[in-house]
């Protein structure tokens, strides 16, 4: 059924219903936590600064985001390390 | 048992608070409950016209609070249902004329006389909203399946929790089942996922609400109105009955359109 539905949907775009839900979920994370614009970038930069003191962080791949389930918010940071081979001495 | 005081609110305006208050009030009275519907939207009186009682008003809620009349004199008895009463808002004054403590005291006076006191809140999250919520034992949030209404409802959910009046329960109003099936409207399940509160009712978009409101006869009085049926189900759930939620599955298709057409003709005849 879903496949039939998506067949009729314009050019593989998600339905406007899906779009509405996703946009709401994102905007509500910000509303609920009173997050100012730019705050996530700031948090990300500061996390990188702290971790980099100890580990070699792949700065361009770091992701910091909010997730939400049942009105509980989480801050999730994905911090890949640089893929340099560590050679033991 | 003293009345349960239930405040109907929404954050966003125009989602159907007053229509819901009137129709759920009517539906509770149809079940034989003693119901007082209070219009707490001071300065923007509307519950009276939706209930069709606008010609009977002598005194309003501000007159009671300021001692110009007794509560009993301001209560307007419904012309159809002997157990339904309206306490109208003042049209000339503004929100500042009624304080939270005034409404708490007013409700304490109403509690022994009724089974339900339904309070129609002002839109927004400021003074009028806070006043309407102050006396509430329970809160119902009305929303529409649209981004702006759901966002505002979420704000209200948080404020109700903070005021320790929660958990509020939700009515999804003006759902268009055909649009949902086409993938172009949030479904009730989506709204519930987002707001994470309990549902008390789903009311489909239905022309009969507008038409019956034009005449001052709430749709809940109409046997065949889809929305009226949903409002009656909400009343039954409020009294503790376990009524399954409507699914409106056929409404969008040809069958739904046909049956709606037939129903319209039936009413016009």
Interface residues (C-beta under 8 A of the other chain):
Chain A: X5 X9 X15 X16 X17 X18 X20 X21 X23 X24 X25 X27 X28 X31 X32 X70 X71
Chain B: X146 X147 X150 X151 X154 X155 X157 X158 X180 X182 X183 X184 X185 X186 X187 X190 X193 X194 X196
